[in-house]
Amino acid sequence: MKKILFILSVALIGALTISSCRKYEEGPNISLRKKEARVTNNWRVESAQLNGTEVSQDPYWTKQKHYMYRDGKYIVTIIDPVSLEARNLQGTWKLYDDDRKLALTTKNFSGNIDSTNDYNILKLYNKQLWIRKTDNSLELHFIPFE
């Protein structure tokens, strides 16, 4: 009887520990895929909120494509809504702060580092990536595109 009680106690403590250790605000609690593998994808913006205002219907956001490769390379394709000219900005992506944050660094057309943007990861599933800039000015929800 004591042995069964001990096993149940250990199982209960384990279940409580796992449920309280949520890494991202929106989940998941547990995943069998590594975080790097879940970030690696071809993403499009499903929702964009700039300073709390939904802007995802703006052509600037609807036409963006974000390519995050396994080796840490990052390419974002932005289509100018007026001229319809596509621009590719290349750079890198990196997880840090115990995989809770994502740094996206892009280079300008001359190859020099143009900007590094830091994001808190809110949700990281195989088919969803939600990030919020660390200054809370921009929140992006990505889904894969084919």
Rosetta constraint file for C-alpha pairs under 8 A:
AtomPair CA 1 CA 5 HARMONIC 6.28 0.50
AtomPair CA 2 CA 6 HARMONIC 6.07 0.50
AtomPair CA 3 CA 7 HARMONIC 6.25 0.50
AtomPair CA 4 CA 8 HARMONIC 6.15 0.50
AtomPair CA 5 CA 9 HARMONIC 6.09 0.50
AtomPair CA 6 CA 10 HARMONIC 6.24 0.50
AtomPair CA 7 CA 11 HARMONIC 6.15 0.50
AtomPair CA 8 CA 12 HARMONIC 6.07 0.50
AtomPair CA 9 CA 13 HARMONIC 6.17 0.50
AtomPair CA 10 CA 14 HARMONIC 6.08 0.50
AtomPair CA 11 CA 15 HARMONIC 6.13 0.50
AtomPair CA 12 CA 16 HARMONIC 6.21 0.50
AtomPair CA 13 CA 17 HARMONIC 6.09 0.50
AtomPair CA 14 CA 18 HARMONIC 6.20 0.50
AtomPair CA 15 CA 19 HARMONIC 6.22 0.50
AtomPair CA 16 CA 20 HARMONIC 6.18 0.50
AtomPair CA 17 CA 21 HARMONIC 6.32 0.50
AtomPair CA 18 CA 22 HARMONIC 7.69 0.50
AtomPair CA 18 CA 29 HARMONIC 7.59 0.50
AtomPair CA 19 CA 29 HARMONIC 6.93 0.50
AtomPair CA 21 CA 29 HARMONIC 7.35 0.50
AtomPair CA 22 CA 27 HARMONIC 6.64 0.50
AtomPair CA 22 CA 28 HARMONIC 7.32 0.50
AtomPair CA 22 CA 29 HARMONIC 5.29 0.50
AtomPair CA 23 CA 27 HARMONIC 7.07 0.50
AtomPair CA 23 CA 28 HARMONIC 7.84 0.50
AtomPair CA 23 CA 29 HARMONIC 7.10 0.50
AtomPair CA 23 CA 100 HARMONIC 6.86 0.50
AtomPair CA 24 CA 28 HARMONIC 6.96 0.50
AtomPair CA 24 CA 29 HARMONIC 7.94 0.50
AtomPair CA 24 CA 100 HARMONIC 6.93 0.50
AtomPair CA 24 CA 121 HARMONIC 6.33 0.50
AtomPair CA 24 CA 122 HARMONIC 5.07 0.50
AtomPair CA 24 CA 123 HARMONIC 5.75 0.50
AtomPair CA 24 CA 124 HARMONIC 7.51 0.50
AtomPair CA 25 CA 121 HARMONIC 7.92 0.50
AtomPair CA 25 CA 122 HARMONIC 5.02 0.50
AtomPair CA 25 CA 123 HARMONIC 6.60 0.50
AtomPair CA 26 CA 122 HARMONIC 5.50 0.50
AtomPair CA 26 CA 123 HARMONIC 4.90 0.50
AtomPair CA 27 CA 122 HARMONIC 7.28 0.50
AtomPair CA 27 CA 123 HARMONIC 5.28 0.50
AtomPair CA 27 CA 124 HARMONIC 6.75 0.50
AtomPair CA 27 CA 125 HARMONIC 7.80 0.50
AtomPair CA 28 CA 123 HARMONIC 6.90 0.50
AtomPair CA 28 CA 124 HARMONIC 6.79 0.50
AtomPair CA 28 CA 125 HARMONIC 6.76 0.50
AtomPair CA 33 CA 37 HARMONIC 6.35 0.50
AtomPair CA 33 CA 38 HARMONIC 6.69 0.50
AtomPair CA 34 CA 38 HARMONIC 6.49 0.50
AtomPair CA 35 CA 39 HARMONIC 6.31 0.50
AtomPair CA 35 CA 99 HARMONIC 7.35 0.50
AtomPair CA 35 CA 124 HARMONIC 7.56 0.50
AtomPair CA 36 CA 40 HARMONIC 6.18 0.50
AtomPair CA 36 CA 70 HARMONIC 7.25 0.50
AtomPair CA 36 CA 95 HARMONIC 7.62 0.50
AtomPair CA 37 CA 70 HARMONIC 7.08 0.50
AtomPair CA 38 CA 124 HARMONIC 6.74 0.50
AtomPair CA 38 CA 125 HARMONIC 6.20 0.50
AtomPair CA 38 CA 126 HARMONIC 4.93 0.50
AtomPair CA 38 CA 127 HARMONIC 7.89 0.50
AtomPair CA 39 CA 68 HARMONIC 6.90 0.50
AtomPair CA 39 CA 124 HARMONIC 7.30 0.50
AtomPair CA 39 CA 126 HARMONIC 7.61 0.50
AtomPair CA 39 CA 129 HARMONIC 7.29 0.50
AtomPair CA 40 CA 67 HARMONIC 7.81 0.50
AtomPair CA 40 CA 68 HARMONIC 4.98 0.50
AtomPair CA 40 CA 69 HARMONIC 5.25 0.50
AtomPair CA 40 CA 70 HARMONIC 5.53 0.50
AtomPair CA 41 CA 67 HARMONIC 6.24 0.50
AtomPair CA 41 CA 68 HARMONIC 5.45 0.50
AtomPair CA 41 CA 69 HARMONIC 6.69 0.50
AtomPair CA 41 CA 144 HARMONIC 6.72 0.50
AtomPair CA 42 CA 65 HARMONIC 7.16 0.50
AtomPair CA 42 CA 66 HARMONIC 5.82 0.50
AtomPair CA 42 CA 67 HARMONIC 4.57 0.50
AtomPair CA 42 CA 68 HARMONIC 6.28 0.50
AtomPair CA 42 CA 144 HARMONIC 5.50 0.50
AtomPair CA 42 CA 145 HARMONIC 6.05 0.50
AtomPair CA 42 CA 146 HARMONIC 7.59 0.50
AtomPair CA 43 CA 65 HARMONIC 5.92 0.50
AtomPair CA 43 CA 66 HARMONIC 4.95 0.50
AtomPair CA 43 CA 67 HARMONIC 6.25 0.50
AtomPair CA 43 CA 68 HARMONIC 7.86 0.50
AtomPair CA 43 CA 142 HARMONIC 5.73 0.50
AtomPair CA 43 CA 143 HARMONIC 5.43 0.50
AtomPair CA 43 CA 144 HARMONIC 4.36 0.50
AtomPair CA 43 CA 145 HARMONIC 5.75 0.50
AtomPair CA 44 CA 62 HARMONIC 7.68 0.50
AtomPair CA 44 CA 63 HARMONIC 7.85 0.50
AtomPair CA 44 CA 64 HARMONIC 6.16 0.50
AtomPair CA 44 CA 65 HARMONIC 4.97 0.50
AtomPair CA 44 CA 66 HARMONIC 6.13 0.50
AtomPair CA 44 CA 142 HARMONIC 5.43 0.50
AtomPair CA 44 CA 143 HARMONIC 5.63 0.50
AtomPair CA 44 CA 144 HARMONIC 5.99 0.50
AtomPair CA 44 CA 145 HARMONIC 6.07 0.50
AtomPair CA 45 CA 56 HARMONIC 7.34 0.50
AtomPair CA 45 CA 61 HARMONIC 6.41 0.50
AtomPair CA 45 CA 62 HARMONIC 6.37 0.50
AtomPair CA 45 CA 64 HARMONIC 6.70 0.50
AtomPair CA 45 CA 65 HARMONIC 7.42 0.50
AtomPair CA 45 CA 140 HARMONIC 6.71 0.50
AtomPair CA 45 CA 141 HARMONIC 5.94 0.50
AtomPair CA 45 CA 142 HARMONIC 4.67 0.50
AtomPair CA 45 CA 143 HARMONIC 6.60 0.50
AtomPair CA 46 CA 56 HARMONIC 6.91 0.50
AtomPair CA 46 CA 62 HARMONIC 7.65 0.50
AtomPair CA 46 CA 140 HARMONIC 7.67 0.50
AtomPair CA 46 CA 141 HARMONIC 5.51 0.50
AtomPair CA 46 CA 142 HARMONIC 5.33 0.50
AtomPair CA 46 CA 143 HARMONIC 6.20 0.50
AtomPair CA 47 CA 54 HARMONIC 7.35 0.50
AtomPair CA 47 CA 55 HARMONIC 7.56 0.50
AtomPair CA 47 CA 56 HARMONIC 5.03 0.50
AtomPair CA 47 CA 140 HARMONIC 5.82 0.50
AtomPair CA 47 CA 141 HARMONIC 4.97 0.50
AtomPair CA 47 CA 142 HARMONIC 7.08 0.50
AtomPair CA 48 CA 54 HARMONIC 5.89 0.50
AtomPair CA 48 CA 55 HARMONIC 5.49 0.50
AtomPair CA 48 CA 56 HARMONIC 4.66 0.50
AtomPair CA 48 CA 61 HARMONIC 7.25 0.50
AtomPair CA 48 CA 138 HARMONIC 7.21 0.50
AtomPair CA 48 CA 139 HARMONIC 5.77 0.50
AtomPair CA 48 CA 140 HARMONIC 4.66 0.50
AtomPair CA 48 CA 141 HARMONIC 6.43 0.50
AtomPair CA 49 CA 53 HARMONIC 5.10 0.50
AtomPair CA 49 CA 54 HARMONIC 4.41 0.50
AtomPair CA 49 CA 55 HARMONIC 5.66 0.50
AtomPair CA 49 CA 56 HARMONIC 7.05 0.50
AtomPair CA 49 CA 138 HARMONIC 5.66 0.50
AtomPair CA 49 CA 139 HARMONIC 5.15 0.50
AtomPair CA 49 CA 140 HARMONIC 6.59 0.50
AtomPair CA 50 CA 54 HARMONIC 6.50 0.50
AtomPair CA 50 CA 55 HARMONIC 6.54 0.50
AtomPair CA 50 CA 137 HARMONIC 5.84 0.50
AtomPair CA 50 CA 138 HARMONIC 4.67 0.50
AtomPair CA 50 CA 139 HARMONIC 6.69 0.50
AtomPair CA 51 CA 136 HARMONIC 7.37 0.50
AtomPair CA 51 CA 137 HARMONIC 4.75 0.50
AtomPair CA 51 CA 138 HARMONIC 6.08 0.50
AtomPair CA 52 CA 137 HARMONIC 7.51 0.50
AtomPair CA 52 CA 138 HARMONIC 7.73 0.50
AtomPair CA 55 CA 61 HARMONIC 7.52 0.50
AtomPair CA 56 CA 61 HARMONIC 5.56 0.50
AtomPair CA 56 CA 62 HARMONIC 6.24 0.50
AtomPair CA 57 CA 61 HARMONIC 6.94 0.50
AtomPair CA 57 CA 62 HARMONIC 6.20 0.50
AtomPair CA 58 CA 62 HARMONIC 6.39 0.50
AtomPair CA 59 CA 63 HARMONIC 5.99 0.50
AtomPair CA 59 CA 81 HARMONIC 5.73 0.50
AtomPair CA 60 CA 64 HARMONIC 6.82 0.50
AtomPair CA 60 CA 78 HARMONIC 7.10 0.50
AtomPair CA 60 CA 79 HARMONIC 6.84 0.50
AtomPair CA 60 CA 80 HARMONIC 6.78 0.50
AtomPair CA 60 CA 81 HARMONIC 6.26 0.50
AtomPair CA 63 CA 78 HARMONIC 6.55 0.50
AtomPair CA 63 CA 79 HARMONIC 5.99 0.50
AtomPair CA 64 CA 76 HARMONIC 6.93 0.50
AtomPair CA 64 CA 77 HARMONIC 5.54 0.50
AtomPair CA 64 CA 78 HARMONIC 4.91 0.50
AtomPair CA 64 CA 79 HARMONIC 6.68 0.50
AtomPair CA 65 CA 76 HARMONIC 5.62 0.50
AtomPair CA 65 CA 77 HARMONIC 5.08 0.50
AtomPair CA 65 CA 78 HARMONIC 6.92 0.50
AtomPair CA 66 CA 74 HARMONIC 7.30 0.50
AtomPair CA 66 CA 75 HARMONIC 5.92 0.50
AtomPair CA 66 CA 76 HARMONIC 4.47 0.50
AtomPair CA 66 CA 77 HARMONIC 6.48 0.50
AtomPair CA 67 CA 74 HARMONIC 5.63 0.50
AtomPair CA 67 CA 75 HARMONIC 5.08 0.50
AtomPair CA 67 CA 76 HARMONIC 6.20 0.50
AtomPair CA 68 CA 72 HARMONIC 6.84 0.50
AtomPair CA 68 CA 73 HARMONIC 6.09 0.50
AtomPair CA 68 CA 74 HARMONIC 4.76 0.50
AtomPair CA 68 CA 75 HARMONIC 6.74 0.50
AtomPair CA 68 CA 93 HARMONIC 7.15 0.50
AtomPair CA 69 CA 73 HARMONIC 5.23 0.50
AtomPair CA 69 CA 74 HARMONIC 6.30 0.50
AtomPair CA 72 CA 92 HARMONIC 5.41 0.50
AtomPair CA 72 CA 93 HARMONIC 5.23 0.50
AtomPair CA 72 CA 94 HARMONIC 6.42 0.50
AtomPair CA 73 CA 90 HARMONIC 7.55 0.50
AtomPair CA 73 CA 91 HARMONIC 5.98 0.50
AtomPair CA 73 CA 92 HARMONIC 4.45 0.50
AtomPair CA 73 CA 93 HARMONIC 6.23 0.50
AtomPair CA 74 CA 90 HARMONIC 5.76 0.50
AtomPair CA 74 CA 91 HARMONIC 4.92 0.50
AtomPair CA 74 CA 92 HARMONIC 4.63 0.50
AtomPair CA 74 CA 93 HARMONIC 5.86 0.50
AtomPair CA 74 CA 104 HARMONIC 7.62 0.50
AtomPair CA 74 CA 105 HARMONIC 7.99 0.50
AtomPair CA 74 CA 106 HARMONIC 7.75 0.50
AtomPair CA 75 CA 88 HARMONIC 6.46 0.50
AtomPair CA 75 CA 89 HARMONIC 5.63 0.50
AtomPair CA 75 CA 90 HARMONIC 4.46 0.50
AtomPair CA 75 CA 91 HARMONIC 6.18 0.50
AtomPair CA 75 CA 92 HARMONIC 7.80 0.50
AtomPair CA 76 CA 88 HARMONIC 5.66 0.50
AtomPair CA 76 CA 89 HARMONIC 5.36 0.50
AtomPair CA 76 CA 90 HARMONIC 6.59 0.50
AtomPair CA 77 CA 86 HARMONIC 6.54 0.50
AtomPair CA 77 CA 87 HARMONIC 5.62 0.50
AtomPair CA 77 CA 88 HARMONIC 4.50 0.50
AtomPair CA 77 CA 89 HARMONIC 6.52 0.50
AtomPair CA 78 CA 86 HARMONIC 5.66 0.50
AtomPair CA 78 CA 87 HARMONIC 5.29 0.50
AtomPair CA 78 CA 88 HARMONIC 6.44 0.50
AtomPair CA 79 CA 84 HARMONIC 5.64 0.50
AtomPair CA 79 CA 85 HARMONIC 5.52 0.50
AtomPair CA 79 CA 86 HARMONIC 4.24 0.50
AtomPair CA 79 CA 87 HARMONIC 6.23 0.50
AtomPair CA 80 CA 84 HARMONIC 4.88 0.50
AtomPair CA 80 CA 85 HARMONIC 5.34 0.50
AtomPair CA 80 CA 86 HARMONIC 6.32 0.50
AtomPair CA 80 CA 87 HARMONIC 7.83 0.50
AtomPair CA 81 CA 85 HARMONIC 7.85 0.50
AtomPair CA 89 CA 106 HARMONIC 6.16 0.50
AtomPair CA 89 CA 107 HARMONIC 6.32 0.50
AtomPair CA 89 CA 108 HARMONIC 6.71 0.50
AtomPair CA 89 CA 109 HARMONIC 7.35 0.50
AtomPair CA 90 CA 106 HARMONIC 5.47 0.50
AtomPair CA 90 CA 107 HARMONIC 5.73 0.50
AtomPair CA 90 CA 108 HARMONIC 7.83 0.50
AtomPair CA 91 CA 104 HARMONIC 7.29 0.50
AtomPair CA 91 CA 105 HARMONIC 5.21 0.50
AtomPair CA 91 CA 106 HARMONIC 4.07 0.50
AtomPair CA 91 CA 107 HARMONIC 5.55 0.50
AtomPair CA 91 CA 113 HARMONIC 7.98 0.50
AtomPair CA 92 CA 104 HARMONIC 5.95 0.50
AtomPair CA 92 CA 105 HARMONIC 5.22 0.50
AtomPair CA 92 CA 106 HARMONIC 6.60 0.50
AtomPair CA 93 CA 102 HARMONIC 6.87 0.50
AtomPair CA 93 CA 103 HARMONIC 5.54 0.50
AtomPair CA 93 CA 104 HARMONIC 4.64 0.50
AtomPair CA 93 CA 105 HARMONIC 6.33 0.50
AtomPair CA 94 CA 102 HARMONIC 5.67 0.50
AtomPair CA 94 CA 103 HARMONIC 5.22 0.50
AtomPair CA 94 CA 104 HARMONIC 6.81 0.50
AtomPair CA 95 CA 99 HARMONIC 5.07 0.50
AtomPair CA 95 CA 100 HARMONIC 7.14 0.50
AtomPair CA 95 CA 101 HARMONIC 5.69 0.50
AtomPair CA 95 CA 102 HARMONIC 4.65 0.50
AtomPair CA 95 CA 103 HARMONIC 6.44 0.50
AtomPair CA 96 CA 100 HARMONIC 6.43 0.50
AtomPair CA 96 CA 101 HARMONIC 5.38 0.50
AtomPair CA 96 CA 102 HARMONIC 6.35 0.50
AtomPair CA 96 CA 103 HARMONIC 7.60 0.50
AtomPair CA 97 CA 101 HARMONIC 5.89 0.50
AtomPair CA 100 CA 120 HARMONIC 6.19 0.50
AtomPair CA 100 CA 121 HARMONIC 5.65 0.50
AtomPair CA 101 CA 118 HARMONIC 6.95 0.50
AtomPair CA 101 CA 119 HARMONIC 5.53 0.50
AtomPair CA 101 CA 120 HARMONIC 4.54 0.50
AtomPair CA 101 CA 121 HARMONIC 5.44 0.50
AtomPair CA 102 CA 118 HARMONIC 5.84 0.50
AtomPair CA 102 CA 119 HARMONIC 5.14 0.50
AtomPair CA 102 CA 120 HARMONIC 6.40 0.50
AtomPair CA 102 CA 121 HARMONIC 6.68 0.50
AtomPair CA 103 CA 116 HARMONIC 6.57 0.50
AtomPair CA 103 CA 117 HARMONIC 5.70 0.50
AtomPair CA 103 CA 118 HARMONIC 4.53 0.50
AtomPair CA 103 CA 119 HARMONIC 6.30 0.50
AtomPair CA 104 CA 116 HARMONIC 5.55 0.50
AtomPair CA 104 CA 117 HARMONIC 5.28 0.50
AtomPair CA 104 CA 118 HARMONIC 6.49 0.50
AtomPair CA 105 CA 113 HARMONIC 7.17 0.50
AtomPair CA 105 CA 114 HARMONIC 7.57 0.50
AtomPair CA 105 CA 115 HARMONIC 5.69 0.50
AtomPair CA 105 CA 116 HARMONIC 4.15 0.50
AtomPair CA 105 CA 117 HARMONIC 6.37 0.50
AtomPair CA 106 CA 113 HARMONIC 6.04 0.50
AtomPair CA 106 CA 114 HARMONIC 5.74 0.50
AtomPair CA 106 CA 115 HARMONIC 5.59 0.50
AtomPair CA 106 CA 116 HARMONIC 6.47 0.50
AtomPair CA 107 CA 111 HARMONIC 5.40 0.50
AtomPair CA 107 CA 112 HARMONIC 5.22 0.50
AtomPair CA 107 CA 113 HARMONIC 4.22 0.50
AtomPair CA 107 CA 114 HARMONIC 4.71 0.50
AtomPair CA 107 CA 115 HARMONIC 6.91 0.50
AtomPair CA 108 CA 112 HARMONIC 5.68 0.50
AtomPair CA 108 CA 113 HARMONIC 6.29 0.50
AtomPair CA 108 CA 114 HARMONIC 5.17 0.50
AtomPair CA 117 CA 133 HARMONIC 7.22 0.50
AtomPair CA 118 CA 133 HARMONIC 5.86 0.50
AtomPair CA 118 CA 134 HARMONIC 5.93 0.50
AtomPair CA 119 CA 131 HARMONIC 5.75 0.50
AtomPair CA 119 CA 132 HARMONIC 5.12 0.50
AtomPair CA 119 CA 133 HARMONIC 4.15 0.50
AtomPair CA 119 CA 134 HARMONIC 5.17 0.50
AtomPair CA 120 CA 131 HARMONIC 5.57 0.50
AtomPair CA 120 CA 132 HARMONIC 5.22 0.50
AtomPair CA 120 CA 133 HARMONIC 6.16 0.50
AtomPair CA 120 CA 134 HARMONIC 5.93 0.50
AtomPair CA 121 CA 129 HARMONIC 7.65 0.50
AtomPair CA 121 CA 130 HARMONIC 6.11 0.50
AtomPair CA 121 CA 131 HARMONIC 4.56 0.50
AtomPair CA 121 CA 132 HARMONIC 6.57 0.50
AtomPair CA 122 CA 129 HARMONIC 7.64 0.50
AtomPair CA 122 CA 130 HARMONIC 5.19 0.50
AtomPair CA 122 CA 131 HARMONIC 5.38 0.50
AtomPair CA 122 CA 132 HARMONIC 7.00 0.50
AtomPair CA 123 CA 128 HARMONIC 6.93 0.50
AtomPair CA 123 CA 129 HARMONIC 5.48 0.50
AtomPair CA 123 CA 130 HARMONIC 4.84 0.50
AtomPair CA 123 CA 131 HARMONIC 7.08 0.50
AtomPair CA 124 CA 128 HARMONIC 5.92 0.50
AtomPair CA 124 CA 129 HARMONIC 4.77 0.50
AtomPair CA 124 CA 130 HARMONIC 6.60 0.50
AtomPair CA 125 CA 129 HARMONIC 6.25 0.50
AtomPair CA 127 CA 143 HARMONIC 5.69 0.50
AtomPair CA 127 CA 144 HARMONIC 6.02 0.50
AtomPair CA 128 CA 141 HARMONIC 7.23 0.50
AtomPair CA 128 CA 142 HARMONIC 5.76 0.50
AtomPair CA 128 CA 143 HARMONIC 5.04 0.50
AtomPair CA 128 CA 144 HARMONIC 7.36 0.50
AtomPair CA 129 CA 141 HARMONIC 5.90 0.50
AtomPair CA 129 CA 142 HARMONIC 5.05 0.50
AtomPair CA 129 CA 143 HARMONIC 6.64 0.50
AtomPair CA 130 CA 139 HARMONIC 7.36 0.50
AtomPair CA 130 CA 140 HARMONIC 5.73 0.50
AtomPair CA 130 CA 141 HARMONIC 4.38 0.50
AtomPair CA 130 CA 142 HARMONIC 6.13 0.50
AtomPair CA 131 CA 139 HARMONIC 5.75 0.50
AtomPair CA 131 CA 140 HARMONIC 5.42 0.50
AtomPair CA 131 CA 141 HARMONIC 6.57 0.50
AtomPair CA 132 CA 136 HARMONIC 6.09 0.50
AtomPair CA 132 CA 137 HARMONIC 7.67 0.50
AtomPair CA 132 CA 138 HARMONIC 5.74 0.50
AtomPair CA 132 CA 139 HARMONIC 4.18 0.50
AtomPair CA 132 CA 140 HARMONIC 6.34 0.50
AtomPair CA 133 CA 137 HARMONIC 6.14 0.50
AtomPair CA 133 CA 138 HARMONIC 5.39 0.50
AtomPair CA 133 CA 139 HARMONIC 6.35 0.50
